[in-house]
């Protein structure tokens, strides 16, 4: 056996070094990853949308140290499938309606891939001229799509820059505003600077204030009310500014929001800018989510008055099909950013910079290093074009309108605040809660809706999040994922509207007891796929069940999911019953006899699949909506 020293010498033999960027190996592994991701998107609905793992799950599955020797990509990807995917909350799922959209696209993905492939560090023009110049060009393109004033574009003396997130955009503009004022009144006056926003403004504003050295007590979160749809009141803003001036403070910065996080409320940009202008306050417009919609003429009015602002930002990685991260920031006065954020050490000096003919984006951001984000935004704009991008956004708004209509037709629910874009804020109404619990106290109503949301997300079939508006707990239904269709919206409503309780089980319990089989029944309220996973994790459950009845989402009947799993759980000779297999007789209709019916087409495939499966003996019984009984043969 070799000594430890000999093995150590062998491992450090430089002649055995691998090539981490071998073109042919890159090609082979790249194809494998693309296939993996394509299959992931194709079958993404089989996963619970919100991850079901417990904290710390991964440390029990992975080694406690890195491998000394290389492992094949096949092994690594198998671990991704087995260990990483269970811990993924599937933001790209068409059943994801939480937080905000993070819409992806082929163009966004490939643009990210090209950018990563070049792997340039474009901190200044000379470090990669194309990265800088493409960014300036696409920012002017996008600005024109939004009909921004010329003063925000490079051709008008302003300009745009791609940041990572809105947090960075707000921080950079706040620092620029801060330094403008402090250079005039003295650095010691930083303790007097005041920042304004509504109580619905994103928490990024408060974080930026902390980083910029603004005293916490000088952060004004101005209250909003339902009377003005939780938008920031210009009168209350002016009152707050005047109160601060009276005590010798210095109003510095206002962040107005177009599309607040909790409800997509729109602050009155023009009126707020007029107030701020009277007192020399820098105005930043945070349109992180909703700004993308303003490329559509019918939504452009939401940023009317933007000519009075100093800066404007939106996240293309939210609702513009540009993979994370990509925040677009436009400023009227780039010099304000440059003076506050520039550094020019000797090792970065060059003729291009000193000529003042180029943009050095390192001076428009906090970091020195920067990614080639413009590549993916360029691909998105060119691959889809303005018209298709507008129509994609409109389709999401229409789906949200459809969901809003479903809520309105059910007297148990209510829409809490007017919908502006593609998000609906709703709840079970106090009267409906009162009918259930004999009380409609607001605290009880909030708890009821909180429990409902937990129950909905616990199914794994959809994922939504909440907000609080004026003390009212609301469930947010946010449409915007690339793969979402009306079918997914309808399915989500089915999950929401059907009471997830034990009532049906309780009704049948006396009959179960009379039959003497109560000890054989375990009532489980959960998503079916999650139950399958749990049952199959115990080998003793395989082949233990006599009968399975399936009345679930039709898409999964034949595509391995339910059927293949049930064949493992049901014993030989046992029965698997599939409901609705005649689909009101429509499965016999030709393609031209009626409008397209997705379920009909799917159930045709289901019936063909079952008829050709030699592992079962199927029998289609023409009762009611059709029932197919499948006896397992092997």
Secondary structure, DSSP 8 states (H G I E B T S, - for coil): ---HHHHHHHHT-GGG---TT-HHHHHHHHHHHHHHHHHHHHTGGGS-SS----TTTGGGTS-SS--SS---HHHHHHHIIIIIGGG---TTSTTB-SSS-----HHHHHHHHHHHHH----SSGGG-HHHHHHHHHHHHHHHHHTT--GGGSGGGT-EEEEES-HHHHHHHHHHHHHHHHHHHH-GGGGGGEEEEEETTS-HHHHHHHHHTT--GGGEEEE---GGGTT---HHHHHHHHHHHHHTT-EEEEEEEEBS-TTT--B--HHHHHHHHHHTT-EEEEE-TTGGGGGGSGGGGGGGTTGGG-SEEEEEHHHHSS--S--EEEEES-HHHHHHHH----GGG--HHHHTT-S--GGGGSS-SS---THHHHHHHHHHHHHHHHHHHHHHHHHHHHHHHHHHHH-TTEEEEE---SSEEEEEE-HHHHHHHHS---HHHHHHHHHHHHHHHHHTSS-B-EEEEETTEEEEEEE---TT--HHHHHHHHHHHHS--SSHHHHHHHHHHHHTT-GGG-----S-HHHHHHHHHTSGGGTT-EEEEEE-S-GGGSSSSHHHHHHHHHEEEEEEEEEE-TTGGGGGGS-TTSSS--HHHHHHHHHHHHHHH-TTEEEEEE-STT-EEEEEE--
